[in-house]
């Protein structure tokens, strides 16, 4: 049996980026994916994904976001494909909302330029938007969106050019330590490696079942509407936005390569599993998003052109898991990206590569540690 330096299980954003980083280090790397590259069954699809720096979730993500912009631009230059489109990002909601305050806190702490806007000023600048009367906006000009399918294709192509091999449409059934190596069993045979990297997204609970990680897979729906006033939603005339409304939030992305505006709710979906989720979009799904549109984006209230289900894999604190398996020193796990991870893929890929190459037994950041969860929660 051939011995690989590293096997990466799961080739969504994080796994593809890990393969790219590992192959560039000259490591004999095998990437395994149970579906096709760029599939729509996990968390790395949807035509567009937000990338921003003024991070309401936690200021500690800001240096990672800055590095992510740099790495995406480098990959873009190498691939010859447009991967990242600058459009600006408007975070809006009640001034006392913790997420609105969090955006400003991160921007101020890290010296990021931003602009504060009243509800009236938001409507004047972007006539498509109807904020609540007391809303304020924090506008970050240096933000944009990624094309996720193109990003993954570029990462895989870069990895392949450095000698990475891939097995596609091969499902990993289980893995087991075997002396100083790890044996990975797929539905097509077994492979052996010195190091295993698991980036399985919503399938991580099954592949790390013995850890009983407190992960919850959440069903999400993304929708694309053909606006009644398309010129108001075009890139250059409409920003990315995240609208915080009490205990719920919605986001939108302007029409880019396609003439439809993307609108979705962030969190608030049903908890499920990757194998049992209802992948059909229901009338209730559309009604929830259309209700938001009719109140806050009335000119977007046109025909629903497309809708897709995607999955979040959430941790209790919404921070990532990037750490070494506590019982298997040559196994590294990355998951629980909680609906805000895609933008960081090249940074996470480099973190995983560093953990393999340097052999550190510490996570890249304490907030990504498996050990932060008490045993009783797992």
Backbone torsions as a table, in degrees:
resi	resn	phi	psi	omega
1	UNK	NA	129.6	179.5
2	UNK	-63.4	141.4	178.4
3	UNK	-105.5	114.6	175.5
4	UNK	-88.6	151.0	171.1
5	UNK	-65.1	-45.2	-176.4
6	UNK	-142.8	139.0	166.4
7	UNK	-115.5	133.4	176.7
8	UNK	-111.4	124.3	-178.5
9	UNK	-104.8	116.3	-179.2
10	UNK	100.8	115.0	-173.6
11	UNK	-116.4	45.4	164.7
12	UNK	-76.2	-151.6	-176.5
13	UNK	-60.5	-48.5	-173.8
14	UNK	-70.7	-43.4	-179.9
15	UNK	-66.1	-40.8	177.7
16	UNK	-63.1	-41.2	178.9
17	UNK	-67.0	-37.6	177.3
18	UNK	-63.8	-44.4	177.8
19	UNK	-58.0	-42.6	-179.5
20	UNK	-61.7	-48.7	-178.4
21	UNK	-66.0	-41.3	-178.7
22	UNK	-67.3	-44.0	-179.4
23	UNK	-63.9	-35.2	178.3
24	UNK	-65.4	-22.4	176.4
25	UNK	-84.0	1.7	179.4
26	UNK	81.0	14.2	-179.9
27	UNK	-83.8	138.0	176.2
28	UNK	-70.6	106.7	-169.1
29	UNK	-119.9	137.9	174.2
30	UNK	-122.4	124.9	174.1
31	UNK	-103.2	133.3	-177.9
32	UNK	-120.2	130.2	-179.7
33	UNK	-133.3	131.4	-176.9
34	UNK	-77.1	-19.2	178.0
35	UNK	-117.5	-158.4	173.9
36	UNK	-84.4	160.2	173.5
37	UNK	-64.0	132.9	179.9
38	UNK	78.4	23.3	-178.1
39	UNK	-67.7	170.8	-174.4
40	UNK	-112.7	24.2	-174.8
41	UNK	-102.5	-5.4	-175.9
42	UNK	-118.9	-119.0	-171.7
43	UNK	-131.9	11.7	-171.4
44	UNK	-122.9	36.2	179.6
45	UNK	-132.2	-172.8	175.4
46	UNK	114.5	17.1	173.3
47	UNK	69.7	-44.1	179.3
48	UNK	-142.1	148.0	176.1
49	UNK	-139.1	142.2	-177.0
50	UNK	-72.6	141.4	168.5
51	UNK	-133.0	128.7	-173.9
52	UNK	-150.0	163.8	-178.7
53	UNK	-114.2	-38.1	-179.0
54	UNK	-74.1	90.5	-161.0
55	UNK	-96.4	107.7	-177.9
56	UNK	-67.9	-24.8	-177.1
57	UNK	-64.2	-39.4	-179.7
58	UNK	-178.1	133.2	179.4
59	UNK	-60.4	-20.9	-178.2
60	UNK	-67.1	-16.1	177.4
61	UNK	-79.6	-16.1	-172.5
62	UNK	-60.3	-46.8	177.0
63	UNK	-59.3	-36.3	176.4
64	UNK	-64.4	-41.1	-179.8
65	UNK	-64.5	-40.9	177.0
66	UNK	-60.9	-44.5	179.3
67	UNK	-65.1	-36.6	179.8
68	UNK	-61.8	-44.1	176.8
69	UNK	-55.5	-46.6	-178.4
70	UNK	-61.7	-44.7	-177.0
71	UNK	-70.5	-38.0	176.9
72	UNK	-64.3	-41.3	179.2
73	UNK	-64.3	-37.1	177.8
74	UNK	-65.9	-42.7	178.2
75	UNK	-65.2	-38.6	177.8
76	UNK	-58.9	-45.9	180.0
77	UNK	-64.4	-39.8	-178.6
78	UNK	-70.7	-34.7	-175.1
79	UNK	-86.4	-23.2	-175.9
80	UNK	76.8	9.3	178.9
81	UNK	-109.7	143.8	171.6
82	UNK	-73.7	119.4	-179.2
83	UNK	-111.5	-28.6	-173.7
84	UNK	-131.4	126.9	179.8
85	UNK	-118.5	122.8	179.4
86	UNK	-75.8	132.6	-178.6
87	UNK	-144.3	-9.9	-172.4
88	UNK	80.4	156.2	180.0
89	UNK	-136.0	126.8	176.9
90	UNK	-106.8	116.5	171.0
91	UNK	-97.7	124.5	-177.0
92	UNK	-138.6	154.5	179.9
93	UNK	161.6	-171.9	177.7
94	UNK	-59.9	141.1	-175.7
95	UNK	-60.0	-26.5	-179.8
96	UNK	-89.6	-1.1	-179.0
97	UNK	-63.6	133.4	-176.6
98	UNK	-59.9	-30.0	179.6
99	UNK	-74.3	-38.9	175.1
100	UNK	-62.0	-44.8	177.7
101	UNK	-65.1	-35.5	-179.6
102	UNK	-64.8	-38.0	176.8
103	UNK	-60.2	-47.5	-178.1
104	UNK	-66.0	-40.9	179.1
105	UNK	-59.5	-46.9	179.8
106	UNK	-62.8	-42.8	-179.2
107	UNK	-63.5	-44.7	-178.7
108	UNK	-67.8	-40.7	-177.7
109	UNK	-64.2	-35.5	-174.6
110	UNK	-107.5	10.4	175.5
111	UNK	67.9	32.1	178.5
112	UNK	-85.7	134.8	177.3
113	UNK	-69.5	139.4	176.5
114	UNK	-152.0	166.1	-178.6
115	UNK	-132.2	131.8	176.3
116	UNK	-93.0	135.1	-177.1
117	UNK	-132.7	144.1	172.1
118	UNK	-82.7	169.4	177.9
119	UNK	-59.0	-42.0	179.9
120	UNK	-64.4	-41.3	179.6
121	UNK	-66.3	-36.2	176.4
122	UNK	-60.4	-47.1	-177.5
123	UNK	-65.7	-37.2	179.0
124	UNK	-65.7	-43.0	-177.4
125	UNK	-73.2	-39.5	-179.6
126	UNK	-127.0	88.4	-173.8
127	UNK	-59.9	-16.9	177.8
128	UNK	-69.4	-19.7	-171.3
129	UNK	-98.4	136.3	176.6
130	UNK	-122.9	83.5	178.5
131	UNK	-68.2	165.6	169.2
132	UNK	-68.1	150.7	-173.8
133	UNK	-54.3	-35.3	-177.7
134	UNK	-92.0	2.6	-177.7
135	UNK	-67.1	152.5	167.9
136	UNK	-125.5	159.0	178.7
137	UNK	-122.2	143.7	171.0
138	UNK	-114.7	110.0	-174.4
139	UNK	-101.4	124.5	177.2
140	UNK	-110.5	108.5	-176.6
141	UNK	-67.9	-35.8	-175.2
142	UNK	-88.0	64.3	176.9
143	UNK	-142.4	171.6	-178.3
144	UNK	-175.6	-155.1	178.9
145	UNK	-138.5	152.5	178.6
146	UNK	-104.2	154.5	171.3
147	UNK	-98.8	97.9	-166.8
148	UNK	-63.8	-40.9	-179.1
149	UNK	-64.0	-40.6	176.6
150	UNK	-65.9	-38.4	179.5
151	UNK	-60.8	-46.8	-178.8
152	UNK	-66.1	-42.4	178.1
153	UNK	-59.8	-39.6	179.9
154	UNK	-68.5	-39.5	177.6
155	UNK	-64.1	-44.5	-179.9
156	UNK	-64.5	-42.8	179.0
157	UNK	-62.8	-41.1	178.5
158	UNK	-64.9	-41.2	178.1
159	UNK	-64.1	-43.9	-179.5
160	UNK	-62.8	-38.1	-179.6
161	UNK	-65.3	-20.3	178.1
162	UNK	-97.9	9.0	174.1
163	UNK	101.3	0.7	177.9
164	UNK	-65.3	140.2	176.3
165	UNK	-107.5	155.3	-176.0
166	UNK	-134.0	142.6	168.3
167	UNK	-118.5	115.0	-176.5
168	UNK	-106.0	149.0	-176.8
169	UNK	59.7	41.9	175.2
170	UNK	-126.9	119.4	-178.3
171	UNK	-91.7	129.4	174.8
172	UNK	-79.6	122.3	-178.1
173	UNK	-87.7	-41.3	179.1
174	UNK	-168.7	169.2	173.3
175	UNK	-138.3	158.1	-179.2
176	UNK	-150.2	140.8	172.3
177	UNK	-65.9	144.4	178.2
178	UNK	-145.4	90.1	-175.3
179	UNK	67.4	-127.1	179.6
180	UNK	-88.2	3.9	-177.6
181	UNK	-124.4	-179.3	178.7
182	UNK	-129.0	136.0	175.6
183	UNK	-103.2	127.3	179.7
184	UNK	-110.1	119.9	-178.7
185	UNK	-99.9	123.0	175.8
186	UNK	-113.4	175.0	177.1
187	UNK	-74.0	2.4	176.4
188	UNK	-120.5	5.0	179.7
189	UNK	139.8	-169.5	-177.2
190	UNK	-117.1	150.6	175.2
191	UNK	-133.3	152.0	179.6
192	UNK	-119.5	143.8	-179.8
193	UNK	-147.0	158.9	174.2
194	UNK	-78.7	-33.1	-179.1
195	UNK	-136.8	141.8	177.6
196	UNK	-118.8	131.9	174.8
197	UNK	-116.6	121.8	-178.6
198	UNK	-107.2	113.3	177.8
199	UNK	-128.3	62.9	-167.5
200	UNK	-95.7	8.0	176.5
201	UNK	55.6	-130.0	-177.8
202	UNK	-70.0	-6.5	174.2
203	UNK	-92.5	-0.8	179.3
204	UNK	-58.6	-39.5	179.2
205	UNK	-55.7	-33.4	178.8
206	UNK	-76.0	-38.0	-175.3
207	UNK	-83.5	-9.5	174.1
208	UNK	-129.9	40.7	-172.9
209	UNK	-60.9	-33.6	-176.8
210	UNK	-67.1	-18.4	179.2
211	UNK	-84.3	-17.1	-178.6
212	UNK	49.4	50.5	179.1
213	UNK	-64.7	141.5	-177.7
214	UNK	-80.4	62.3	-178.3
215	UNK	-100.5	139.2	176.2
216	UNK	-126.8	124.1	179.8
217	UNK	-87.5	126.9	-173.4
218	UNK	-118.8	129.8	177.2
219	UNK	-76.8	130.1	178.0
220	UNK	-127.3	153.5	179.9
221	UNK	-124.7	129.5	174.4
222	UNK	-109.1	137.0	-177.7
223	UNK	-129.2	152.5	176.5
224	UNK	-128.5	124.7	-178.3
225	UNK	-114.5	145.2	173.6
226	UNK	-88.8	105.2	-170.9
227	UNK	-67.0	154.2	174.0
228	UNK	-72.4	-25.4	175.3
229	UNK	-126.0	77.7	-172.4
230	UNK	-59.8	-28.8	-177.7
231	UNK	-64.8	-22.9	-179.5
232	UNK	-77.6	-14.9	-173.8
233	UNK	-114.4	7.4	-179.2
234	UNK	-76.3	152.8	174.0
235	UNK	-55.9	134.6	-176.0
236	UNK	97.3	-18.9	179.1
237	UNK	-121.2	-4.3	-175.4
238	UNK	-150.9	132.7	-178.1
239	UNK	-92.7	167.8	157.2
240	UNK	-59.2	145.4	173.2
241	UNK	-140.1	153.3	169.7
242	UNK	-131.0	118.8	-174.5
243	UNK	-110.7	116.1	-178.1
244	UNK	-94.3	119.7	-175.3
245	UNK	-126.7	86.8	179.7
246	UNK	60.9	-116.6	-176.9
247	UNK	-94.7	10.0	178.3
248	UNK	-136.3	160.9	177.6
249	UNK	-147.3	152.9	178.5
250	UNK	-129.4	154.0	176.9
251	UNK	-136.0	161.1	178.9
252	UNK	-145.7	155.2	-179.1
253	UNK	-133.9	131.9	-175.9
254	UNK	-64.4	162.3	177.2
255	UNK	-65.8	122.8	-178.6
256	UNK	-109.6	-102.9	179.5
257	UNK	-72.0	-18.6	177.1
258	UNK	-118.2	152.4	-172.2
259	UNK	-83.9	23.6	-176.1
260	UNK	-116.7	144.1	177.5
261	UNK	-88.9	137.3	-179.2
262	UNK	-96.3	128.8	178.5
263	UNK	-133.4	136.7	179.4
264	UNK	-153.4	157.5	171.9
265	UNK	-89.8	141.9	179.2
266	UNK	-101.8	113.0	-173.5
267	UNK	68.7	-176.4	-178.0
268	UNK	85.4	8.8	179.7
269	UNK	-89.7	176.0	179.4
270	UNK	-78.7	143.5	175.4
271	UNK	-82.8	141.5	-168.4
272	UNK	-156.3	-160.9	169.3
273	UNK	-131.8	162.8	-178.4
274	UNK	-64.2	-26.7	-176.3
275	UNK	-95.1	-14.8	-177.0
276	UNK	-116.5	-1.3	-176.3
277	UNK	-61.0	143.9	171.8
278	UNK	-77.3	110.0	-176.8
279	UNK	-91.4	2.6	175.3
280	UNK	-89.4	135.3	177.4
281	UNK	-81.9	129.1	-172.8
282	UNK	-98.9	162.7	173.4
283	UNK	-56.6	-34.5	178.5
284	UNK	-65.8	-36.3	176.5
285	UNK	-60.4	-49.1	-180.0
286	UNK	-63.9	-40.9	-176.8
287	UNK	-61.7	-39.6	-179.8
288	UNK	-61.2	-47.0	-177.5
289	UNK	-73.6	-38.0	180.0
290	UNK	-66.4	-33.3	176.4
291	UNK	-60.5	-43.0	176.5
292	UNK	-62.7	-45.8	-177.8
293	UNK	-60.4	-45.8	-177.0
294	UNK	-61.6	-31.5	179.8
295	UNK	-84.5	-39.2	-169.0
296	UNK	-115.6	-16.4	179.4
297	UNK	-138.5	60.4	-170.0
298	UNK	-59.5	-29.9	-179.6
299	UNK	-76.9	-7.1	174.4
300	UNK	-90.1	-4.0	-173.1
301	UNK	-79.0	65.3	176.3
302	UNK	-113.2	-162.4	-178.5
303	UNK	-63.7	141.6	171.2
304	UNK	-75.7	119.2	-174.8
305	UNK	-95.9	-31.5	-178.0
306	UNK	-159.6	149.4	175.5
307	UNK	-149.5	138.8	-178.1
308	UNK	-137.3	147.0	173.0
309	UNK	-91.6	136.3	170.4
310	UNK	-133.8	175.1	-172.0
311	UNK	-127.1	135.1	166.6
312	UNK	-99.7	145.1	170.6
313	UNK	-116.6	104.9	-167.6
314	UNK	-99.1	141.7	166.3
315	UNK	-97.4	163.3	-179.6
316	UNK	-60.3	-30.4	-178.6
317	UNK	-105.7	4.9	179.8
318	UNK	65.7	11.6	172.2
319	UNK	-95.3	157.4	-173.5
320	UNK	-73.6	165.1	165.0
321	UNK	-111.8	116.7	173.4
322	UNK	-139.4	99.9	-170.2
323	UNK	-161.9	166.6	175.9
324	UNK	-82.2	143.8	176.4
325	UNK	-61.1	126.1	-174.7
326	UNK	-65.0	-19.4	-178.5
327	UNK	-109.1	-6.9	-178.2
328	UNK	-138.8	100.2	-169.5
329	UNK	-64.3	-24.4	-179.0
330	UNK	-98.8	21.4	175.7
331	UNK	-119.9	126.1	179.6
332	UNK	-115.9	139.2	-175.2
333	UNK	-121.4	137.0	171.7
334	UNK	-135.0	126.3	-179.3
335	UNK	-174.7	-169.1	179.7
336	UNK	63.1	42.2	-174.9
337	UNK	-79.1	-4.3	161.4
338	UNK	56.1	31.1	174.3
339	UNK	81.3	9.3	177.8
340	UNK	-140.0	30.8	-174.3
341	UNK	-100.5	-25.4	-167.7
342	UNK	-53.6	-44.9	-175.6
343	UNK	-55.2	-27.5	-174.7
344	UNK	-90.6	4.7	-170.2
345	UNK	-50.7	-50.4	-178.1
346	UNK	-65.8	-28.0	176.9
347	UNK	-71.5	-44.8	178.2
348	UNK	-63.4	-41.3	177.3
349	UNK	-57.3	-41.3	178.2
350	UNK	-68.8	-38.2	176.4
351	UNK	-59.6	-44.9	-179.6
352	UNK	-64.7	-41.4	177.0
353	UNK	-60.5	-44.6	-179.9
354	UNK	-62.1	-38.5	179.3
355	UNK	-64.6	-37.1	178.1
356	UNK	-70.4	-48.2	-173.1
357	UNK	-71.1	-43.6	-174.8
358	UNK	-88.4	-19.2	176.6
359	UNK	71.0	20.5	-179.8
360	UNK	-65.4	141.9	177.2
361	UNK	-95.2	9.3	178.7
362	UNK	-107.8	144.2	174.7
363	UNK	-67.0	158.7	-178.9
364	UNK	-62.8	-27.7	174.7
365	UNK	-143.7	143.3	-177.4
366	UNK	-58.3	-33.9	-177.0
367	UNK	-71.3	-6.1	176.5
368	UNK	-102.1	7.0	-174.4
369	UNK	-74.5	139.5	170.6
370	UNK	-63.7	-35.5	-175.9
371	UNK	-66.8	-8.9	178.3
372	UNK	-71.6	-15.0	178.3
373	UNK	-95.2	117.7	176.6
374	UNK	-57.2	149.3	-178.6
375	UNK	-53.6	-32.8	-178.0
376	UNK	-67.6	-19.1	179.3
377	UNK	-87.8	-13.1	-174.2
378	UNK	-89.9	NA	NA
